[in-house]
Amino acid sequence: MSSEKSTGGNDMDDERTVEVWDVVVVGAGPAGASAAYAAAVAGRSVLLLEKAELPRYKTCGGGIIGPSRDSLPPGFELPLKDRINAVTFSLNGKYTRTRRSRNTLFGLINRPEFDAQLVEHAQKAGAELRTGATVSRVEQHGSAVPDRRTVAVVLQDGETVLARSVVGADGSASRIGAHVGVKMDQVDLGLEAEIPVPQAVADDWRGRVLIDWGPMPGSYGWVFPKDDTLTVGVISARGEGAATKRYLEDFIGRLGLAGFEPAISSGHLTRCRADDSPLSRGRVLVCGDAAGLLEPWTREGISFALRSGRLAGEWAVRVSEAHDAVDARRQALNYAFAIKAGLGVEMAVGKRMLTVFSRKPGLLHAALTGFRPAWNAFAKITRGTSSLGELVRTHPVAGRALSRLDH
Ligand SMILES: Cc1cc2nc3c(=O)[nH]c(=O)nc-3n(C[C@H](O)[C@H](O)[C@H](O)COP(=O)(O)OP(=O)(O)OC[C@H]3O[C@@H](n4cnc5c(N)ncnc54)[C@H](O)[C@@H]3O)c2cc1C
């Protein structure tokens, strides 16, 4: 951390030393931990602020697809609870069919453990962690800010922390996102139950997930097995809370799991950014859920958080070195370009997939269960050997079919 002289008040005798961090990261989920890691590895002073005590629970299926695995810091060992090589698909409980693969499709983790391990990696790289630290707001002008190269991060208890650059990774209800002016154009509600089950039930699910295309447009449900616990969840557009709750209850009932008491039942909103939404303001960058970066169709967000977090950490380093507002803006815009060129393209295809899926879930179900190339594409995407964007780009037939359907 750089210690710099700053004048407190008007009295020159009151001059005192103020600590200024190169990068302050708000939120220690996958996005924040990645940002902190990237900035710390670059040799900068990094403070990671997290409102919860770690490990903390996060409503999430914990599905780790190839791009998530490939974005982990070097030496990171995934705390896998299961490796998935079979998927049972159903259409609102009907037309059930299981597809199998010789190789692992994706892995499943528990978020408290996974997130805490990511934070440990950031700490090992040199980042300092403060838990129980809720950020109320950031200020880039005004009395709390000693000079134009500094951002003030104000905590709930009134303490102010100073930084050359700030990364907002504080999740889908982000305060830093509000400061930046992030605009969302898709908001969904996810409901989940962590259900401990007897050994025989757990054995039946081992290595296999279930995906059910739901009754409301764009909705779906899942069963993700993790040792002796099944994570059962559903997601649908916000505003249909009662129907989403009913869907989860019916889903659990249909699966014969209603007799088991969930250890945790929770809900969480996911938000996808609008195309023209900002990713920065002044010396403040946003990433992960805070920026509305997640796949609009599947609502897969861990890989988006890891990838955007790493980029945010790298560009925050450059913003922290910027000597004036113009330079800071240039670096922040470079961050936005990097996001738009990669994750932005994937999000655009995901939005089109969601449109098609919302209108014709049966068609998608039929393709995945009865048309081998569609299943192979699903397998490639989850393994990370291809992406939705790449498939549409390199397979003209897929591109044309998508264009026809989403119009
Ligand atoms: C039901 C459901 C299931 C999902 N399943 C999957 C899945 O299987 N696979 C997948 O890839 N994605 C899944 N997602 C999406 C995924 O959970 C998110 O995209 C991912 O957690 C985003 O990570 P993040 O680091 O941006 O935010 P978060 O993980 O939400 O982390 C934000 C952190 O910021 C902290 N924080 C918040 N406010 C403040 C503050 N003011 N001050 C300090 N700290 C603060 C929070 O405590 C939290 O630790 C799912 C989402 C839902 C809702």
The ligand as an SDF file (V2000), in Angstrom:
LIG
                    3D

 53 58  0  0  0  0  0  0  0  0999 V2000
  -30.4910  -20.2080   -8.1250 C   0  0  0  0  0  0  0  0  0  0  0  0
  -29.1960  -19.9260   -8.8320 C   0  0  0  0  0  0  0  0  0  0  0  0
  -28.4310  -20.9900   -9.3330 C   0  0  0  0  0  0  0  0  0  0  0  0
  -27.2360  -20.7310  -10.0090 C   0  0  0  0  0  0  0  0  0  0  0  0
  -26.5040  -21.8070  -10.4490 N   0  0  0  0  0  0  0  0  0  0  0  0
  -25.3490  -21.5860  -11.1010 C   0  0  0  0  0  0  0  0  0  0  0  0
  -24.5330  -22.6810  -11.5330 C   0  0  0  0  0  0  0  0  0  0  0  0
  -24.8580  -23.8410  -11.3060 O   0  0  0  0  0  0  0  0  0  0  0  0
  -23.3930  -22.4080  -12.2070 N   0  0  0  0  0  0  0  0  0  0  0  0
  -23.0030  -21.1390  -12.4670 C   0  0  0  0  0  0  0  0  0  0  0  0
  -21.9710  -20.9360  -13.1210 O   0  0  0  0  0  0  0  0  0  0  0  0
  -23.7280  -20.0810  -12.0330 N   0  0  0  0  0  0  0  0  0  0  0  0
  -24.8720  -20.2650  -11.3460 C   0  0  0  0  0  0  0  0  0  0  0  0
  -25.5840  -19.1930  -10.8670 N   0  0  0  0  0  0  0  0  0  0  0  0
  -25.0530  -17.8300  -11.0440 C   0  0  0  0  0  0  0  0  0  0  0  0
  -23.9190  -17.5830  -10.0350 C   0  0  0  0  0  0  0  0  0  0  0  0
  -24.3200  -17.9620   -8.7400 O   0  0  0  0  0  0  0  0  0  0  0  0
  -23.5180  -16.1010  -10.0180 C   0  0  0  0  0  0  0  0  0  0  0  0
  -23.4430  -15.6390  -11.3400 O   0  0  0  0  0  0  0  0  0  0  0  0
  -22.1680  -15.9030   -9.3220 C   0  0  0  0  0  0  0  0  0  0  0  0
  -22.2800  -16.1670   -7.9400 O   0  0  0  0  0  0  0  0  0  0  0  0
  -21.6480  -14.4780   -9.5120 C   0  0  0  0  0  0  0  0  0  0  0  0
  -20.4910  -14.2990   -8.7420 O   0  0  0  0  0  0  0  0  0  0  0  0
  -20.1060  -12.8470   -8.1970 P   0  0  0  0  0  0  0  0  0  0  0  0
  -18.7770  -12.9880   -7.5660 O   0  0  0  0  0  0  0  0  0  0  0  0
  -20.3100  -11.8380   -9.2600 O   0  0  0  0  0  0  0  0  0  0  0  0
  -21.2300  -12.5020   -7.0990 O   0  0  0  0  0  0  0  0  0  0  0  0
  -21.5630  -13.2420   -5.7190 P   0  0  0  0  0  0  0  0  0  0  0  0
  -21.1830  -14.6680   -5.7750 O   0  0  0  0  0  0  0  0  0  0  0  0
  -22.9800  -12.9060   -5.4150 O   0  0  0  0  0  0  0  0  0  0  0  0
  -20.6020  -12.5260   -4.6660 O   0  0  0  0  0  0  0  0  0  0  0  0
  -20.8230  -11.2020   -4.2660 C   0  0  0  0  0  0  0  0  0  0  0  0
  -20.1840  -11.0020   -2.8890 C   0  0  0  0  0  0  0  0  0  0  0  0
  -20.2760   -9.6250   -2.5350 O   0  0  0  0  0  0  0  0  0  0  0  0
  -20.6140   -9.5260   -1.1660 C   0  0  0  0  0  0  0  0  0  0  0  0
  -21.2580   -8.2140   -0.9760 N   0  0  0  0  0  0  0  0  0  0  0  0
  -22.4830   -7.8390   -1.4360 C   0  0  0  0  0  0  0  0  0  0  0  0
  -22.7260   -6.5550   -1.1080 N   0  0  0  0  0  0  0  0  0  0  0  0
  -21.6280   -6.1210   -0.4490 C   0  0  0  0  0  0  0  0  0  0  0  0
  -21.2820   -4.8720    0.1460 C   0  0  0  0  0  0  0  0  0  0  0  0
  -22.1280   -3.8250    0.1000 N   0  0  0  0  0  0  0  0  0  0  0  0
  -20.0910   -4.7540    0.7660 N   0  0  0  0  0  0  0  0  0  0  0  0
  -19.2300   -5.8110    0.8130 C   0  0  0  0  0  0  0  0  0  0  0  0
  -19.5080   -7.0120    0.2600 N   0  0  0  0  0  0  0  0  0  0  0  0
  -20.6870   -7.1710   -0.3580 C   0  0  0  0  0  0  0  0  0  0  0  0
  -21.5500  -10.7080   -0.9310 C   0  0  0  0  0  0  0  0  0  0  0  0
  -21.6300  -11.0660    0.4400 O   0  0  0  0  0  0  0  0  0  0  0  0
  -20.8940  -11.7850   -1.7810 C   0  0  0  0  0  0  0  0  0  0  0  0
  -19.9480  -12.5370   -1.0640 O   0  0  0  0  0  0  0  0  0  0  0  0
  -26.7920  -19.4140  -10.1830 C   0  0  0  0  0  0  0  0  0  0  0  0
  -27.5310  -18.3450   -9.6850 C   0  0  0  0  0  0  0  0  0  0  0  0
  -28.7270  -18.6000   -9.0100 C   0  0  0  0  0  0  0  0  0  0  0  0
  -29.5150  -17.4480   -8.4500 C   0  0  0  0  0  0  0  0  0  0  0  0
  1  2  1  0
  2  3  1  0
  2 52  2  0
  3  4  2  0
  4  5  1  0
  4 50  1  0
  5  6  2  0
  6  7  1  0
  6 13  1  0
  7  8  2  0
  7  9  1  0
  9 10  1  0
 10 11  2  0
 10 12  1  0
 12 13  2  0
 13 14  1  0
 14 15  1  0
 14 50  1  0
 15 16  1  0
 16 17  1  0
 16 18  1  0
 18 19  1  0
 18 20  1  0
 20 21  1  0
 20 22  1  0
 22 23  1  0
 23 24  1  0
 24 25  2  0
 24 26  1  0
 24 27  1  0
 27 28  1  0
 28 29  2  0
 28 30  1  0
 28 31  1  0
 31 32  1  0
 32 33  1  0
 33 34  1  0
 33 48  1  0
 34 35  1  0
 35 36  1  0
 35 46  1  0
 36 37  1  0
 36 45  1  0
 37 38  2  0
 38 39  1  0
 39 40  1  0
 39 45  2  0
 40 41  1  0
 40 42  2  0
 42 43  1  0
 43 44  2  0
 44 45  1  0
 46 47  1  0
 46 48  1  0
 48 49  1  0
 50 51  2  0
 51 52  1  0
 52 53  1  0
M  END
$$$$
